[in-house]
Amino acid sequence: MKVKLFESQAKAKEVLNDNEPRLVRAEGKEICIVRKGERIFAFQDACAHMGENLHKGKTNYLNEIVCPLHTYRFNMKTGEEAEQRCKSLKVYDIITDSEGIHLEI
């Protein structure tokens, strides 16, 4: 199922600050999204370690989201934890087409 996030890339840039995690709710799920340049990453908001909200965390230069509770680092593309100390995050595809930017659930 596709859920529309933005009308265009320009609208996404207007709404999302670069490298700033944001919470979205879609189809009963809490999902963290992050824009890095032209790319948007989407993954479960709950840290796979202890469930802390990842939208409260930070990103780093390695394209990782860093949990604010215990600093676990997850690859935003694959969801894998950097040191493999816990399971991976569920990642979601972002689809850009002529109708806008969509989250695939």
N, C-alpha and C positions, 0 to 999 in steps of 0.2 A: 504494500500500500504506500502511495506517495502522499506526503503532506507538504503543502507549499509553505516555504519559509519566507521567501522574498520574491518580489516581482522581477528583479534584475540584479546583476552584479553591482551596479551603482547603488541600489537601495541597500544591499548587504553591507557595502562599505560605509554607507551613511549611518547605519544602525549598529554595526559591530566594529568596535575598536580593534585594531590589529593586536594579536596576542592576548586578548582579554577574554577569559572564559565567560560564558553566558549560559544560563539555564533556560531551556525551553521545555514545554510540556506538550506531548503529542500522543494521542491514542492511549492515554492513561500512563504514559512512561515519562520519567524525568530524564532528560538528555542534556548533556553539556555540549555546547558547540563553541568552536574557536576558529576565528579567521586569521590566517597567516598569509598575508599578501593576497593573491587571487584565490587561494585554496581555503575551503572550509572543512574542518574536521568535526565529526559527531561521534559521541560515545556515551555510554551510560554515565549518569552523574554520580552514582554511588561508588566510592573506592572499593575495589575488590578485596582489600585487606580488612578494613573495619567499618566500611559504609559511609565514611565522611563525604560530604558534598564536594565534588571536584570543581564545580563552578566557583568555589571559594578559593581555589588554588591558583597557582601561577604556571606559566609555560616557560620552557628554557630553549636555548639555542639548538638543542638536539631534537626538536619537535616532540617534546614530551610534556605531559601535564603532570605537575607535581602536587601531590595531595597535601593539603595544609595541616593535616593532623600528624602524620609520621613521615612525611616527605618521600613516600613511595613514588617512583617515577614510572609513568606509563607512556609508551609510544602512542601518539595520537592516531597514527595510520593503522597499526596492527592491534593495538590494545595490550600488547605484551608489557609486563612489568620488567623494568631494566635489569633487576637482579634475580628474577624468577622466584620471588619469595611468596607469591600468591598467584591465583589464577588471573587470566587476562580479562580486560574489560570487553564488554560487548561493544563493537563498533558498528556504525550505521553508514550506509552509502549516501553521499550527497550527489544529486543529479541536477545538472544545469542544462536547460533546453530553452526553446523559444518562448515557453510559457513562464519561465522563471527558475528559481532555485528550490529544489524539493529534497526532503528527507525521506529516504526509503526505510520503511519500518517492516 
